[in-house]
Amino acid sequence: MATLSDFIAMLTTNPALAVSMALVLGTIFVNGATDAANAIAEAVGTRAIKFPRAIAMSVVCEFAGLAVSVAVSTAVADTIDHMVDFGGDPHMALIALCAAMVGIVVWGCAAWYFGIPTSESHALIAGLTGAAIALQGGVGGVNWSEWSKVIWGLVLSIAIGLALGYVLSHALRWIFADLTNRDANILFSRFQVVGAGFGSFMHGAQDGQKFLSTAMMAIALATGSDTLAEGGYPLWLMALCASVLSLGVASGGVKIVKTVGTGVVNMEKYQGAAASISAGISLLLATLWGLPVSTTNTKTAAIVGAGCSKSIHTVNWGVAREMVMTWVLTFPGCGIIGYVLARIFLMVF
């Protein structure tokens, strides 16, 4: 396992490593600026917490989520590592990996510009797959047994998010029916803040692990290996990935917060609390099961479920439809971008 001093020394003598790590860290930053904003969307949208404080809380929780989850289990990171096979030539594999990272950054920045909550997790998976297909000249480099976890994660996270959001909204409204409006608003605001922190923690656990695995892959390939180093993930790399993810969170995400927090459902505070807690539970289950899921999809499903608990007419189905179309296009879109860029990079470099 490379130490931090070894890594710094390698950066000064290995331009390929410096470029690949810069691209990987760029994708982590974009993920923080787009996906991570979803975790605090409801709490900000219902004014349970102000945006600057929500960002500060999210930064701390994202960092803690990655560190704690890796200490417990690296199942999500391992799934990403085993999802594709870039072949036996580390140099060519590193070029393909860099192409995938460029595609993911382009996709994520475009989505952020238009305020569309896209899934950086699915963009990562699709980009890596497209690049592997370009490198191998076919689908032989795709591990379909690992890919099946993505499909299961997509289905289960949305189903659980919807169901929990719906049920928990009804439960909270029933349990606290005797509270005055003032007391209920205070209580549910606190629930929302806790839920937003929990959601940020689980985003760090889920997405942090995915990109941690990608960073380790880049280091292994740049140093002449086609597999991850033995001994797991070094603490300094976890700290680096979590720090960059947190910087991405701190950079903003106002557009995403507006779309998710108020664009899909104009929620009351009890619905926001239900959605935040439901999404966090869904992400926790997926992480424990080793399923790489989209925090964006999970959170939006919980919001829709919470909104439907009052009336299906409270859901802005037009905005929801646009978001679903973006999710649907992410797999083929990022896969094609990763494939095309990998083919170009392999010819040029």
C-alpha positions as CSV (number, residue, x, y, z in Angstrom):
1,M,0.0,0.0,0.0
2,A,1.5,3.4,-1.1
3,T,2.1,5.9,1.7
4,L,1.3,9.6,1.3
5,S,5.0,10.4,0.9
6,D,5.3,7.7,-1.8
7,F,2.3,9.2,-3.6
8,I,3.7,12.7,-3.6
9,A,7.1,11.4,-4.9
10,M,5.3,9.5,-7.7
11,L,3.4,12.7,-8.7
12,T,6.6,14.5,-9.3
13,T,8.1,11.8,-11.5
14,N,5.0,10.3,-13.2
15,P,3.0,12.8,-15.3
16,A,0.4,10.1,-16.2
17,L,-0.4,9.7,-12.5
18,A,-0.6,13.5,-12.0
19,V,-3.0,13.9,-14.9
20,S,-5.2,10.9,-14.0
21,M,-5.4,11.9,-10.4
22,A,-6.3,15.5,-11.3
23,L,-9.2,14.1,-13.5
24,V,-10.4,11.7,-10.8
25,L,-10.4,14.5,-8.2
26,G,-12.2,16.7,-10.7
27,T,-15.0,14.1,-11.0
28,I,-15.2,13.9,-7.1
29,F,-15.4,17.7,-6.9
30,V,-18.2,17.8,-9.5
31,N,-20.0,15.0,-7.6
32,G,-19.9,17.1,-4.5
33,A,-21.3,20.2,-6.3
34,T,-24.1,18.3,-7.9
35,D,-25.2,15.0,-6.1
36,A,-24.3,16.1,-2.6
37,A,-26.6,19.1,-2.8
38,N,-29.6,16.7,-2.9
39,A,-29.0,15.6,0.7
40,I,-29.8,19.1,2.0
41,A,-32.5,20.0,-0.6
42,E,-35.6,19.4,1.5
43,A,-34.3,21.1,4.6
44,V,-33.3,24.2,2.7
45,G,-36.4,24.1,0.5
46,T,-38.7,24.2,3.6
47,R,-36.4,26.7,5.4
48,A,-35.6,24.3,8.2
49,I,-32.0,25.4,7.9
50,K,-30.3,28.2,6.0
51,F,-28.2,27.3,3.0
52,P,-24.8,28.3,4.4
53,R,-25.3,26.3,7.6
54,A,-26.6,23.4,5.6
55,I,-23.5,23.4,3.4
56,A,-21.2,23.5,6.5
57,M,-23.1,20.6,8.1
58,S,-23.0,18.7,4.9
59,V,-19.2,19.1,4.5
60,V,-18.6,17.5,8.0
61,C,-21.1,14.7,7.5
62,E,-19.8,13.8,4.0
63,F,-16.2,13.5,5.3
64,A,-17.4,11.4,8.3
65,G,-19.6,9.2,6.0
66,L,-16.7,8.0,3.8
67,A,-14.3,7.4,6.7
68,V,-16.8,5.4,8.8
69,S,-18.2,3.4,5.9
70,V,-14.8,2.3,4.7
71,A,-13.9,1.2,8.2
72,V,-17.0,-0.9,8.3
73,S,-17.2,-2.3,4.8
74,T,-15.7,-1.5,1.3
75,A,-18.3,-3.5,-0.5
76,V,-19.5,-0.6,-2.7
77,A,-15.9,0.4,-3.6
78,D,-15.1,-3.2,-4.4
79,T,-18.1,-3.5,-6.7
80,I,-16.9,-0.5,-8.8
81,D,-13.4,-2.0,-8.9
82,H,-14.6,-5.3,-10.3
83,M,-17.3,-3.9,-12.6
84,V,-15.0,-3.6,-15.7
85,D,-11.7,-5.1,-16.8
86,F,-9.4,-2.6,-18.6
87,G,-7.1,-5.4,-19.8
88,G,-3.5,-6.4,-19.1
89,D,-1.8,-3.2,-20.4
90,P,-1.7,-0.6,-17.5
91,H,-0.7,2.2,-19.8
92,M,-3.6,1.7,-22.2
93,A,-6.0,1.1,-19.3
94,L,-4.9,4.4,-17.7
95,I,-5.6,6.3,-21.0
96,A,-9.1,4.7,-21.1
97,L,-9.7,5.6,-17.5
98,C,-8.7,9.3,-18.1
99,A,-11.1,9.4,-21.1
100,A,-14.0,8.2,-18.8
101,M,-13.2,10.8,-16.2
102,V,-13.2,13.6,-18.8
103,G,-16.6,12.4,-20.0
104,I,-18.0,12.3,-16.5
105,V,-16.8,15.9,-15.7
106,V,-18.4,17.2,-19.0
107,W,-21.7,15.5,-18.2
108,G,-21.8,16.6,-14.6
109,C,-20.9,20.3,-15.5
110,A,-23.6,20.4,-18.1
111,A,-26.2,19.1,-15.7
112,W,-25.1,21.5,-13.0
113,Y,-25.3,24.5,-15.5
114,F,-28.9,23.6,-16.4
115,G,-29.8,22.8,-12.8
116,I,-30.7,19.2,-13.6
117,P,-30.0,16.8,-10.7
118,T,-28.2,14.0,-12.6
119,S,-26.6,10.9,-11.1
120,E,-22.8,11.1,-11.0
121,S,-22.8,7.5,-9.7
122,H,-24.5,6.3,-12.9
123,A,-22.3,8.6,-14.9
124,L,-19.2,7.0,-13.4
125,I,-20.5,3.5,-14.0
126,A,-21.5,4.2,-17.6
127,G,-18.3,6.1,-18.4
128,L,-16.1,3.3,-17.1
129,T,-18.1,0.8,-19.0
130,G,-17.9,2.7,-22.3
131,A,-14.2,3.2,-21.9
132,A,-13.7,-0.5,-21.2
133,I,-15.7,-1.5,-24.3
134,A,-13.6,0.9,-26.4
135,L,-10.3,-0.6,-25.0
136,Q,-11.4,-4.2,-25.3
137,G,-13.1,-3.9,-28.6
138,G,-16.3,-5.4,-27.2
139,V,-18.3,-6.2,-24.1
140,G,-15.8,-8.8,-22.9
141,G,-14.4,-6.4,-20.4
142,V,-17.7,-5.9,-18.6
143,N,-18.4,-7.9,-15.5
144,W,-22.2,-8.4,-15.8
145,S,-22.5,-10.0,-12.4
146,E,-21.3,-6.8,-10.8
147,W,-23.4,-4.7,-13.3
148,S,-26.5,-6.6,-12.1
149,K,-25.9,-4.9,-8.7
150,V,-26.4,-1.5,-10.3
151,I,-29.8,-2.6,-11.7
152,W,-30.8,-4.1,-8.4
153,G,-29.7,-1.0,-6.6
154,L,-31.6,1.3,-9.0
155,V,-34.8,-0.7,-8.6
156,L,-34.6,-1.2,-4.8
157,S,-33.5,2.3,-3.9
158,I,-36.3,3.9,-5.8
159,A,-38.9,1.4,-4.5
160,I,-37.7,1.7,-0.9
161,G,-37.4,5.5,-1.1
162,L,-41.0,5.9,-2.5
163,A,-42.5,3.5,0.0
164,L,-40.7,4.9,3.0
165,G,-41.4,8.5,2.0
166,Y,-45.1,7.7,1.7
167,V,-45.4,5.6,4.9
168,L,-43.3,7.8,7.1
169,S,-45.1,11.0,6.0
170,H,-48.4,9.4,7.1
171,A,-46.9,8.1,10.3
172,L,-45.4,11.5,11.3
173,R,-48.7,13.3,10.6
174,W,-50.6,10.8,12.6
175,I,-48.3,10.5,15.6
176,F,-47.9,14.2,16.0
177,A,-51.5,15.2,15.1
178,D,-52.1,16.8,18.5
179,L,-49.3,19.3,18.3
180,T,-50.0,22.9,17.6
181,N,-48.8,24.2,14.2
182,R,-45.9,26.1,15.9
183,D,-44.7,23.1,17.9
184,A,-45.0,20.8,14.9
185,N,-43.0,23.2,12.7
186,I,-40.2,23.4,15.3
187,L,-40.1,19.6,15.8
188,F,-40.2,18.8,12.1
189,S,-37.6,21.4,11.3
190,R,-35.3,19.6,13.7
191,F,-36.1,16.3,12.2
192,Q,-35.2,17.7,8.8
193,V,-31.9,19.0,9.9
194,V,-31.0,15.6,11.4
195,G,-32.3,13.9,8.2
196,A,-30.2,16.2,6.0
197,G,-27.1,15.4,8.1
198,F,-27.9,11.7,7.9
199,G,-28.4,12.0,4.1
200,S,-25.0,13.8,3.7
201,F,-23.3,11.1,5.8
202,M,-24.8,8.4,3.6
203,H,-23.9,10.3,0.4
204,G,-20.3,10.3,1.6
205,A,-20.5,6.6,2.4
206,Q,-22.0,5.7,-1.0
207,D,-20.5,8.1,-3.6
208,G,-17.3,8.6,-1.6
209,Q,-16.6,4.9,-1.8
210,K,-17.2,4.8,-5.6
211,F,-14.8,7.5,-6.3
212,L,-12.3,6.3,-3.7
213,S,-12.1,3.0,-5.7
214,T,-11.6,5.0,-8.9
215,A,-8.8,7.0,-7.4
216,M,-7.1,3.8,-6.2
217,M,-7.5,2.3,-9.7
218,A,-5.7,5.3,-11.2
219,I,-2.8,5.0,-8.8
220,A,-2.5,1.3,-9.4
221,L,-2.6,1.7,-13.2
222,A,-0.2,4.7,-13.2
223,T,2.3,2.6,-11.2
224,G,2.2,-0.3,-13.6
225,S,-0.4,-2.6,-12.1
226,D,-3.7,-3.6,-13.6
227,T,-5.3,-4.4,-10.2
228,L,-5.7,-2.5,-6.9
229,A,-2.8,-2.8,-4.5
230,E,-3.1,-5.3,-1.7
231,G,-4.0,-4.1,1.7
232,G,-7.1,-2.0,1.1
233,Y,-7.5,1.7,0.9
234,P,-5.0,4.0,2.6
235,L,-6.3,6.5,5.2
236,W,-4.6,9.4,3.4
237,L,-6.4,8.6,0.2
238,M,-9.7,8.5,2.0
239,A,-9.0,11.9,3.6
240,L,-8.0,13.3,0.2
241,C,-11.2,12.1,-1.6
242,A,-13.4,13.2,1.3
243,S,-11.8,16.6,1.4
244,V,-12.3,17.2,-2.4
245,L,-15.9,15.9,-2.1
246,S,-16.5,18.4,0.7
247,L,-15.0,21.2,-1.3
248,G,-17.4,20.4,-4.1
249,V,-20.3,20.5,-1.6
250,A,-19.0,23.9,-0.3
251,S,-18.9,25.3,-3.8
252,G,-22.6,25.6,-4.0
253,G,-25.3,23.6,-5.7
254,V,-28.0,26.2,-5.3
255,K,-29.6,25.3,-8.6
256,I,-29.8,21.6,-7.7
257,V,-31.3,22.5,-4.3
258,K,-34.0,24.6,-5.9
259,T,-35.0,21.9,-8.3
260,V,-35.1,19.0,-5.8
261,G,-36.1,21.0,-2.7
262,T,-39.0,22.9,-4.2
263,G,-39.3,22.0,-7.9
264,V,-40.7,18.5,-7.6
265,V,-43.0,18.9,-4.5
266,N,-43.8,22.0,-2.6
267,M,-43.4,20.2,0.7
268,E,-44.6,20.9,4.3
269,K,-42.0,20.4,7.0
270,Y,-43.3,16.9,8.1
271,Q,-43.0,15.7,4.5
272,G,-39.5,17.1,4.2
273,A,-38.5,15.3,7.4
274,A,-40.0,12.0,6.1
275,A,-38.2,12.4,2.8
276,S,-34.8,13.1,4.3
277,I,-35.0,10.2,6.8
278,S,-36.4,7.8,4.2
279,A,-33.7,8.5,1.7
280,G,-31.0,8.1,4.4
281,I,-32.4,4.7,5.4
282,S,-32.6,3.6,1.8
283,L,-28.9,4.6,1.2
284,L,-27.9,2.9,4.4
285,L,-29.4,-0.4,3.3
286,A,-27.9,-0.2,-0.1
287,T,-24.4,0.5,1.3
288,L,-24.7,-2.4,3.7
289,W,-25.7,-4.7,0.8
290,G,-22.8,-3.4,-1.3
291,L,-25.2,-2.0,-4.0
292,P,-23.9,1.1,-5.8
293,V,-27.0,3.4,-6.0
294,S,-27.7,6.9,-7.1
295,T,-28.3,9.3,-4.2
296,T,-30.1,11.6,-6.6
297,N,-32.6,8.9,-7.6
298,T,-33.1,7.7,-4.0
299,K,-33.7,11.2,-2.7
300,T,-36.1,12.2,-5.4
301,A,-38.0,9.0,-5.0
302,A,-38.4,9.7,-1.3
303,I,-39.6,13.2,-2.0
304,V,-42.2,12.0,-4.5
305,G,-43.4,9.4,-2.0
306,A,-43.7,12.0,0.7
307,G,-45.6,14.3,-1.7
308,C,-48.0,11.6,-2.7
309,S,-48.9,10.9,0.9
310,K,-50.9,14.2,0.8
311,S,-52.0,14.1,-2.8
312,I,-50.6,13.1,-6.1
313,H,-51.5,16.5,-7.4
314,T,-48.9,18.1,-5.1
315,V,-46.2,16.5,-7.2
316,N,-44.9,18.6,-10.2
317,W,-44.9,15.7,-12.6
318,G,-43.4,17.8,-15.4
319,V,-40.2,18.5,-13.4
320,A,-40.2,14.8,-12.2
321,R,-40.5,13.7,-15.8
322,E,-37.5,15.8,-16.9
323,M,-35.4,14.4,-14.1
324,V,-36.4,10.8,-15.0
325,M,-35.5,11.4,-18.6
326,T,-32.1,12.7,-17.5
327,W,-31.5,9.5,-15.4
328,V,-32.6,7.4,-18.4
329,L,-30.2,9.2,-20.7
330,T,-27.2,9.1,-18.3
331,F,-26.4,5.4,-18.9
332,P,-26.3,5.5,-22.7
333,G,-25.1,9.2,-22.8
334,C,-22.1,8.8,-20.5
335,G,-21.4,5.3,-21.9
336,I,-21.2,6.7,-25.5
337,I,-19.1,9.7,-24.3
338,G,-16.7,7.4,-22.4
339,Y,-16.5,5.1,-25.5
340,V,-15.9,7.9,-28.0
341,L,-13.4,9.8,-25.8
342,A,-11.5,6.5,-25.1
343,R,-11.2,5.7,-28.8
344,I,-9.9,9.2,-29.4
345,F,-7.5,9.2,-26.5
346,L,-6.1,5.8,-27.4
347,M,-5.4,7.0,-31.0
348,V,-3.8,10.3,-29.8
349,F,-1.8,9.0,-26.8
